[in-house]
């Protein structure tokens, strides 16, 4: 085994290194020839999310409020082509 990382030894037996140190400890490759890099994070770990909402009508505003109230680590950007909000009801008139 490579010795790039200090691994604790107990009773003459090497302990398993923490997950984030294993690639260096075992000389595992962490990127390929095209530059893709593997991020060593446990599956299911929370990470920031981003969403783009097209239209500031009822559905777009409802989604923005939902994500603000119930989701964590979440960023939302709303794009609207008109000068004001309200979506379809500003564009169209129905009998």
N, CA, C and O atoms as CSV, one atom per row, in Angstrom:
chain,resi,resn,atom,element,x,y,z
A,1,UNK,N,N,0.835,-1.172,0.000
A,1,UNK,CA,C,0.000,0.000,0.000
A,1,UNK,C,C,0.883,1.240,0.000
A,1,UNK,O,O,1.954,1.253,0.607
A,2,UNK,N,N,0.418,2.294,-0.697
A,2,UNK,CA,C,1.181,3.544,-0.767
A,2,UNK,C,C,1.167,4.242,0.584
A,2,UNK,O,O,0.276,4.018,1.404
A,3,UNK,N,N,2.153,5.079,0.800
A,3,UNK,CA,C,2.260,5.766,2.082
A,3,UNK,C,C,2.096,7.275,1.925
A,3,UNK,O,O,2.732,8.041,2.648
A,4,UNK,N,N,1.255,7.711,0.992
A,4,UNK,CA,C,1.012,9.136,0.789
A,4,UNK,C,C,0.291,9.766,1.976
A,4,UNK,O,O,0.437,10.961,2.235
A,5,UNK,N,N,-0.472,8.973,2.685
A,5,UNK,CA,C,-1.297,9.456,3.789
A,5,UNK,C,C,-0.939,8.660,5.035
A,5,UNK,O,O,-0.745,7.446,4.965
A,6,UNK,N,N,-0.851,9.339,6.173
A,6,UNK,CA,C,-0.596,8.632,7.429
A,6,UNK,C,C,-1.854,7.894,7.853
A,6,UNK,O,O,-2.902,8.502,8.070
A,7,UNK,N,N,-1.738,6.581,7.968
A,7,UNK,CA,C,-2.857,5.748,8.392
A,7,UNK,C,C,-2.555,5.247,9.790
A,7,UNK,O,O,-1.486,4.684,10.026
A,8,UNK,N,N,-3.490,5.445,10.734
A,8,UNK,CA,C,-3.239,5.000,12.103
A,8,UNK,C,C,-3.026,3.488,12.175
A,8,UNK,O,O,-3.657,2.723,11.446
A,9,UNK,N,N,-2.138,3.081,13.057
A,9,UNK,CA,C,-1.849,1.662,13.252
A,9,UNK,C,C,-2.191,1.304,14.690
A,9,UNK,O,O,-1.787,2.001,15.621
A,10,UNK,N,N,-2.943,0.208,14.873
A,10,UNK,CA,C,-3.314,-0.255,16.199
A,10,UNK,C,C,-2.975,-1.733,16.304
A,10,UNK,O,O,-3.454,-2.536,15.503
A,11,UNK,N,N,-2.164,-2.099,17.271
A,11,UNK,CA,C,-1.726,-3.488,17.460
A,11,UNK,C,C,-1.071,-4.055,16.207
A,11,UNK,O,O,-1.232,-5.235,15.895
A,12,UNK,N,N,-0.332,-3.212,15.490
A,12,UNK,CA,C,0.377,-3.667,14.298
A,12,UNK,C,C,-0.496,-3.805,13.071
A,12,UNK,O,O,-0.006,-4.226,12.023
A,13,UNK,N,N,-1.791,-3.460,13.160
A,13,UNK,CA,C,-2.712,-3.585,12.030
A,13,UNK,C,C,-3.137,-2.184,11.591
A,13,UNK,O,O,-3.549,-1.361,12.409
A,14,UNK,N,N,-3.030,-1.928,10.292
A,14,UNK,CA,C,-3.438,-0.627,9.782
A,14,UNK,C,C,-4.952,-0.498,9.826
A,14,UNK,O,O,-5.675,-1.409,9.420
A,15,UNK,N,N,-5.424,0.633,10.318
A,15,UNK,CA,C,-6.852,0.910,10.313
A,15,UNK,C,C,-7.271,1.336,8.914
A,15,UNK,O,O,-6.440,1.809,8.138
A,16,UNK,N,N,-8.541,1.175,8.583
A,16,UNK,CA,C,-9.050,1.625,7.295
A,16,UNK,C,C,-9.125,3.142,7.314
A,16,UNK,O,O,-9.720,3.714,8.227
A,17,UNK,N,N,-8.541,3.802,6.332
A,17,UNK,CA,C,-8.573,5.268,6.322
A,17,UNK,C,C,-9.984,5.780,6.052
A,17,UNK,O,O,-10.790,5.081,5.437
A,18,UNK,N,N,-10.287,6.991,6.506
A,18,UNK,CA,C,-11.597,7.573,6.200
A,18,UNK,C,C,-11.803,7.668,4.693
A,18,UNK,O,O,-10.837,7.707,3.930
A,19,UNK,N,N,-13.059,7.703,4.268
A,19,UNK,CA,C,-13.417,7.667,2.851
A,19,UNK,C,C,-12.696,8.735,2.024
A,19,UNK,O,O,-12.231,8.448,0.921
A,20,UNK,N,N,-12.598,9.964,2.544
A,20,UNK,CA,C,-12.001,11.041,1.746
A,20,UNK,C,C,-10.508,10.873,1.535
A,20,UNK,O,O,-9.947,11.515,0.648
A,21,UNK,N,N,-9.837,10.021,2.327
A,21,UNK,CA,C,-8.393,9.809,2.185
A,21,UNK,C,C,-8.043,8.536,1.423
A,21,UNK,O,O,-6.875,8.319,1.097
A,22,UNK,N,N,-9.026,7.695,1.134
A,22,UNK,CA,C,-8.736,6.412,0.491
A,22,UNK,C,C,-8.090,6.525,-0.883
A,22,UNK,O,O,-7.165,5.762,-1.160
A,23,UNK,N,N,-8.524,7.442,-1.773
A,23,UNK,CA,C,-7.848,7.504,-3.078
A,23,UNK,C,C,-6.349,7.757,-2.955
A,23,UNK,O,O,-5.560,7.132,-3.664
A,24,UNK,N,N,-5.948,8.657,-2.072
A,24,UNK,CA,C,-4.517,8.927,-1.889
A,24,UNK,C,C,-3.823,7.768,-1.183
A,24,UNK,O,O,-2.701,7.404,-1.537
A,25,UNK,N,N,-4.485,7.192,-0.191
A,25,UNK,CA,C,-3.876,6.104,0.569
A,25,UNK,C,C,-3.616,4.875,-0.300
A,25,UNK,O,O,-2.594,4.208,-0.140
A,26,UNK,N,N,-4.532,4.573,-1.215
A,26,UNK,CA,C,-4.402,3.384,-2.049
A,26,UNK,C,C,-3.929,3.688,-3.472
A,26,UNK,O,O,-3.915,2.791,-4.315
A,27,UNK,N,N,-3.543,4.937,-3.756
A,27,UNK,CA,C,-3.126,5.357,-5.099
A,27,UNK,C,C,-4.188,5.095,-6.156
A,27,UNK,O,O,-3.868,4.682,-7.271
A,28,UNK,N,N,-5.443,5.330,-5.815
A,28,UNK,CA,C,-6.535,5.192,-6.777
A,28,UNK,C,C,-6.564,6.427,-7.662
A,28,UNK,O,O,-6.336,7.532,-7.170
A,29,UNK,N,N,-6.838,6.273,-8.949
A,29,UNK,CA,C,-6.943,7.466,-9.814
A,29,UNK,C,C,-8.210,8.249,-9.450
A,29,UNK,O,O,-9.242,7.655,-9.138
A,30,UNK,N,N,-8.126,9.568,-9.491
A,30,UNK,CA,C,-9.299,10.398,-9.187
A,30,UNK,C,C,-9.737,11.226,-10.385
A,30,UNK,O,O,-10.726,11.954,-10.303
A,31,UNK,N,N,-9.003,11.125,-11.512
A,31,UNK,CA,C,-9.423,11.810,-12.728
A,31,UNK,C,C,-8.939,11.009,-13.929
A,31,UNK,O,O,-8.020,10.196,-13.834
A,32,UNK,N,N,-9.594,11.268,-15.074
A,32,UNK,CA,C,-9.178,10.558,-16.284
A,32,UNK,C,C,-8.403,11.492,-17.197
A,32,UNK,O,O,-8.133,12.637,-16.837
A,33,UNK,N,N,-8.045,11.005,-18.380
A,33,UNK,CA,C,-7.208,11.782,-19.296
A,33,UNK,C,C,-7.926,12.999,-19.876
A,33,UNK,O,O,-7.274,13.915,-20.377
A,34,UNK,N,N,-9.265,13.023,-19.815
A,34,UNK,CA,C,-10.019,14.163,-20.331
A,34,UNK,C,C,-10.296,15.211,-19.263
A,34,UNK,O,O,-10.904,16.241,-19.551
A,35,UNK,N,N,-9.859,14.962,-18.037
A,35,UNK,CA,C,-10.016,15.949,-16.978
A,35,UNK,C,C,-11.218,15.732,-16.075
A,35,UNK,O,O,-11.428,16.508,-15.143
A,36,UNK,N,N,-12.020,14.687,-16.326
A,36,UNK,CA,C,-13.151,14.408,-15.443
A,36,UNK,C,C,-12.619,13.991,-14.079
A,36,UNK,O,O,-11.770,13.105,-13.989
A,37,UNK,N,N,-13.106,14.617,-13.028
A,37,UNK,CA,C,-12.636,14.331,-11.680
A,37,UNK,C,C,-13.749,13.709,-10.853
A,37,UNK,O,O,-14.879,14.199,-10.850
A,38,UNK,N,N,-13.435,12.650,-10.167
A,38,UNK,CA,C,-14.385,11.984,-9.283
A,38,UNK,C,C,-14.371,12.698,-7.944
A,38,UNK,O,O,-13.312,12.886,-7.346
A,39,UNK,N,N,-15.543,13.093,-7.473
A,39,UNK,CA,C,-15.644,13.715,-6.160
A,39,UNK,C,C,-15.931,12.629,-5.131
A,39,UNK,O,O,-16.902,11.882,-5.258
A,40,UNK,N,N,-15.096,12.548,-4.132
A,40,UNK,CA,C,-15.252,11.523,-3.111
A,40,UNK,C,C,-16.211,11.996,-2.017
A,40,UNK,O,O,-15.793,12.504,-0.977
A,41,UNK,N,N,-17.493,11.816,-2.277
A,41,UNK,CA,C,-18.517,12.134,-1.282
A,41,UNK,C,C,-19.443,10.931,-1.179
A,41,UNK,O,O,-19.695,10.255,-2.177
A,42,UNK,N,N,-19.947,10.658,0.012
A,42,UNK,CA,C,-20.848,9.522,0.168
A,42,UNK,C,C,-22.131,9.705,-0.652
A,42,UNK,O,O,-22.613,10.824,-0.830
A,43,UNK,N,N,-22.672,8.588,-1.146
A,43,UNK,CA,C,-23.912,8.630,-1.904
A,43,UNK,C,C,-25.024,9.155,-1.009
A,43,UNK,O,O,-25.134,8.751,0.148
A,44,UNK,N,N,-25.838,10.041,-1.530
A,44,UNK,CA,C,-26.941,10.595,-0.759
A,44,UNK,C,C,-26.571,11.836,0.038
A,44,UNK,O,O,-27.407,12.377,0.761
A,45,UNK,N,N,-25.338,12.293,-0.082
A,45,UNK,CA,C,-24.925,13.501,0.644
A,45,UNK,C,C,-25.674,14.708,0.092
A,45,UNK,O,O,-25.924,14.796,-1.110
A,46,UNK,N,N,-26.023,15.619,0.962
A,46,UNK,CA,C,-26.734,16.834,0.552
A,46,UNK,C,C,-25.780,17.739,-0.216
A,46,UNK,O,O,-24.629,17.919,0.183
A,47,UNK,N,N,-26.258,18.305,-1.317
A,47,UNK,CA,C,-25.455,19.251,-2.077
A,47,UNK,C,C,-26.373,20.345,-2.588
A,47,UNK,O,O,-27.582,20.140,-2.702
A,48,UNK,N,N,-25.813,21.502,-2.897
A,48,UNK,CA,C,-26.645,22.605,-3.373
A,48,UNK,C,C,-27.326,22.274,-4.701
A,48,UNK,O,O,-26.745,21.617,-5.564
A,49,UNK,N,N,-28.550,22.736,-4.844
A,49,UNK,CA,C,-29.310,22.536,-6.082
A,49,UNK,C,C,-29.702,23.891,-6.646
A,49,UNK,O,O,-29.868,24.857,-5.901
A,50,UNK,N,N,-29.848,23.963,-7.953
A,50,UNK,CA,C,-30.273,25.190,-8.623
A,50,UNK,C,C,-31.392,24.854,-9.594
A,50,UNK,O,O,-31.409,23.782,-10.199
A,51,UNK,N,N,-32.331,25.794,-9.733
A,51,UNK,CA,C,-33.423,25.608,-10.690
A,51,UNK,C,C,-33.682,26.914,-11.407
A,51,UNK,O,O,-33.523,27.994,-10.838
A,52,UNK,N,N,-34.083,26.803,-12.662
A,52,UNK,CA,C,-34.500,27.958,-13.446
A,52,UNK,C,C,-35.983,27.776,-13.718
A,52,UNK,O,O,-36.412,26.728,-14.202
A,53,UNK,N,N,-36.764,28.802,-13.403
A,53,UNK,CA,C,-38.199,28.783,-13.656
A,53,UNK,C,C,-38.475,29.771,-14.779
A,53,UNK,O,O,-38.093,30.939,-14.699
A,54,UNK,N,N,-39.146,29.292,-15.832
A,54,UNK,CA,C,-39.483,30.159,-16.955
A,54,UNK,C,C,-40.913,30.624,-16.766
A,54,UNK,O,O,-41.852,29.834,-16.866
A,55,UNK,N,N,-41.074,31.913,-16.492
A,55,UNK,CA,C,-42.398,32.500,-16.316
A,55,UNK,C,C,-42.704,32.787,-14.858
A,55,UNK,O,O,-42.548,31.931,-13.987
A,56,UNK,N,N,-43.147,34.025,-14.613
A,56,UNK,CA,C,-43.497,34.434,-13.253
A,56,UNK,C,C,-45.015,34.479,-13.087
A,56,UNK,O,O,-45.571,35.416,-12.516
A,57,UNK,N,N,-45.660,33.443,-13.600
A,57,UNK,CA,C,-47.104,33.310,-13.412
A,57,UNK,C,C,-47.381,32.574,-12.113
A,57,UNK,O,O,-46.520,32.468,-11.240
A,58,UNK,N,N,-48.602,32.069,-12.007
A,58,UNK,CA,C,-49.025,31.395,-10.775
A,58,UNK,C,C,-48.130,30.194,-10.450
A,58,UNK,O,O,-47.725,30.025,-9.300
A,59,UNK,N,N,-47.821,29.372,-11.434
A,59,UNK,CA,C,-47.012,28.175,-11.182
A,59,UNK,C,C,-45.572,28.517,-10.820
A,59,UNK,O,O,-44.996,27.915,-9.914
A,60,UNK,N,N,-44.992,29.485,-11.528
A,60,UNK,CA,C,-43.617,29.884,-11.238
A,60,UNK,C,C,-43.477,30.465,-9.845
A,60,UNK,O,O,-42.543,30.126,-9.118
A,61,UNK,N,N,-44.400,31.337,-9.471
A,61,UNK,CA,C,-44.362,31.937,-8.135
A,61,UNK,C,C,-44.653,30.903,-7.049
A,61,UNK,O,O,-44.067,30.950,-5.968
A,62,UNK,N,N,-45.565,29.966,-7.342
A,62,UNK,CA,C,-45.870,28.901,-6.379
A,62,UNK,C,C,-44.641,28.033,-6.134
A,62,UNK,O,O,-44.351,27.674,-4.993
A,63,UNK,N,N,-43.919,27.694,-7.201
A,63,UNK,CA,C,-42.706,26.901,-7.032
A,63,UNK,C,C,-41.670,27.652,-6.211
A,63,UNK,O,O,-41.036,27.072,-5.330
A,64,UNK,N,N,-41.494,28.937,-6.493
A,64,UNK,CA,C,-40.508,29.736,-5.753
A,64,UNK,C,C,-40.844,29.765,-4.263
A,64,UNK,O,O,-39.952,29.653,-3.423
A,65,UNK,N,N,-42.114,29.912,-3.938
A,65,UNK,CA,C,-42.535,29.928,-2.530
A,65,UNK,C,C,-42.341,28.551,-1.900
A,65,UNK,O,O,-41.887,28.453,-0.760
A,66,UNK,N,N,-42.678,27.494,-2.623
A,66,UNK,CA,C,-42.511,26.124,-2.125
A,66,UNK,C,C,-41.048,25.852,-1.788
A,66,UNK,O,O,-40.745,25.357,-0.702
A,67,UNK,N,N,-40.143,26.171,-2.707
A,67,UNK,CA,C,-38.727,25.880,-2.460
A,67,UNK,C,C,-38.187,26.716,-1.322
A,67,UNK,O,O,-37.329,26.251,-0.571
A,68,UNK,N,N,-38.668,27.936,-1.176
A,68,UNK,CA,C,-38.205,28.793,-0.082
A,68,UNK,C,C,-38.649,28.231,1.272
A,68,UNK,O,O,-37.891,28.267,2.241
A,69,UNK,N,N,-39.874,27.716,1.334
A,69,UNK,CA,C,-40.426,27.223,2.597
A,69,UNK,C,C,-39.967,25.817,2.960
A,69,UNK,O,O,-39.777,25.522,4.140
A,70,UNK,N,N,-39.785,24.943,1.974
A,70,UNK,CA,C,-39.615,23.516,2.281
A,70,UNK,C,C,-38.286,22.896,1.892
A,70,UNK,O,O,-37.952,21.820,2.388
A,71,UNK,N,N,-37.529,23.525,1.035
A,71,UNK,CA,C,-36.292,22.910,0.577
A,71,UNK,C,C,-35.093,23.624,1.182
A,71,UNK,O,O,-35.153,24.819,1.472
A,72,UNK,N,N,-34.004,22.886,1.369
A,72,UNK,CA,C,-32.778,23.482,1.882
A,72,UNK,C,C,-31.702,23.405,0.811
A,72,UNK,O,O,-31.757,22.552,-0.075
A,73,UNK,N,N,-30.733,24.291,0.893
A,73,UNK,CA,C,-29.616,24.293,-0.054
A,73,UNK,C,C,-30.102,24.400,-1.491
A,73,UNK,O,O,-29.637,23.669,-2.366
A,74,UNK,N,N,-31.039,25.312,-1.735
A,74,UNK,CA,C,-31.688,25.396,-3.033
A,74,UNK,C,C,-31.724,26.841,-3.506
A,74,UNK,O,O,-32.084,27.735,-2.740
A,75,UNK,N,N,-31.358,27.078,-4.755
A,75,UNK,CA,C,-31.383,28.409,-5.350
A,75,UNK,C,C,-32.298,28.387,-6.561
A,75,UNK,O,O,-32.223,27.478,-7.389
A,76,UNK,N,N,-33.161,29.386,-6.664
A,76,UNK,CA,C,-34.132,29.449,-7.747
A,76,UNK,C,C,-34.029,30.811,-8.441
A,76,UNK,O,O,-33.956,31.846,-7.780
A,77,UNK,N,N,-34.024,30.799,-9.779
A,77,UNK,CA,C,-34.040,32.028,-10.565
A,77,UNK,C,C,-35.258,31.978,-11.475
A,77,UNK,O,O,-35.481,30.988,-12.171
A,78,UNK,N,N,-36.053,33.062,-11.467
A,78,UNK,CA,C,-37.254,33.130,-12.297
A,78,UNK,C,C,-37.014,34.129,-13.426
A,78,UNK,O,O,-36.589,35.261,-13.194
A,79,UNK,N,N,-37.295,33.688,-14.651
A,79,UNK,CA,C,-37.196,34.569,-15.816
A,79,UNK,C,C,-38.597,34.860,-16.336
A,79,UNK,O,O,-39.403,33.947,-16.517
A,80,UNK,N,N,-38.882,36.137,-16.575
A,80,UNK,CA,C,-40.179,36.556,-17.100
A,80,UNK,C,C,-39.938,37.509,-18.257
A,80,UNK,O,O,-39.132,38.431,-18.133
A,81,UNK,N,N,-40.621,37.307,-19.385
A,81,UNK,CA,C,-40.409,38.163,-20.556
A,81,UNK,C,C,-41.112,39.503,-20.437
A,81,UNK,O,O,-40.696,40.465,-21.082
A,82,UNK,N,N,-42.158,39.599,-19.640
A,82,UNK,CA,C,-42.911,40.843,-19.486
A,82,UNK,C,C,-42.332,41.705,-18.378
A,82,UNK,O,O,-41.499,41.256,-17.590
A,83,UNK,N,N,-42.784,42.941,-18.330
A,83,UNK,CA,C,-42.327,43.869,-17.300
A,83,UNK,C,C,-42.911,43.554,-15.928
A,83,UNK,O,O,-42.332,43.927,-14.907
A,84,UNK,N,N,-44.041,42.876,-15.897
A,84,UNK,CA,C,-44.681,42.561,-14.617
A,84,UNK,C,C,-45.012,41.079,-14.531
A,84,UNK,O,O,-44.983,40.363,-15.531
A,85,UNK,N,N,-45.327,40.635,-13.329
A,85,UNK,CA,C,-45.675,39.236,-13.116
A,85,UNK,C,C,-47.160,39.023,-13.379
A,85,UNK,O,O,-47.929,39.984,-13.395
A,86,UNK,N,N,-47.562,37.797,-13.581
A,86,UNK,CA,C,-48.931,37.298,-13.649
A,86,UNK,C,C,-49.176,36.383,-14.829
A,86,UNK,O,O,-50.285,35.872,-14.982
A,87,UNK,N,N,-48.188,36.161,-15.659
A,87,UNK,CA,C,-48.233,35.116,-16.660
A,87,UNK,C,C,-49.328,35.203,-17.700
A,87,UNK,O,O,-49.568,36.264,-18.274
A,88,UNK,N,N,-49.993,34.079,-17.942
A,88,UNK,CA,C,-50.983,33.934,-19.005
A,88,UNK,C,C,-52.099,34.954,-18.935
A,88,UNK,O,O,-52.582,35.418,-19.967
A,89,UNK,N,N,-52.508,35.305,-17.744
A,89,UNK,CA,C,-53.655,36.213,-17.586
A,89,UNK,C,C,-53.313,37.638,-18.021
A,89,UNK,O,O,-54.224,38.416,-18.305
A,90,UNK,N,N,-52.060,37.997,-18.080
A,90,UNK,CA,C,-51.656,39.302,-18.605
A,90,UNK,C,C,-51.610,39.262,-20.130
A,90,UNK,O,O,-51.939,40.252,-20.783
A,91,UNK,N,N,-51.214,38.148,-20.695
A,91,UNK,CA,C,-51.042,38.005,-22.142
A,91,UNK,C,C,-52.371,37.820,-22.873
A,91,UNK,O,O,-52.571,38.389,-23.947
A,92,UNK,N,N,-53.274,37.035,-22.305
A,92,UNK,CA,C,-54.496,36.629,-23.004
A,92,UNK,C,C,-55.741,37.091,-22.262
A,92,UNK,O,O,-55.731,37.255,-21.042
A,93,UNK,N,N,-56.800,37.297,-23.013
A,93,UNK,CA,C,-58.101,37.620,-22.430
A,93,UNK,C,C,-59.071,36.506,-22.840
A,93,UNK,O,O,-59.203,36.176,-24.018
A,94,UNK,N,N,-59.726,35.955,-21.866
A,94,UNK,CA,C,-60.659,34.882,-22.127
A,94,UNK,C,C,-62.077,35.377,-21.844
A,94,UNK,O,O,-62.285,36.176,-20.932
A,95,UNK,N,N,-63.044,34.909,-22.617
A,95,UNK,CA,C,-64.432,35.370,-22.383
A,95,UNK,C,C,-64.965,34.935,-21.039
A,95,UNK,O,O,-66.107,35.243,-20.700
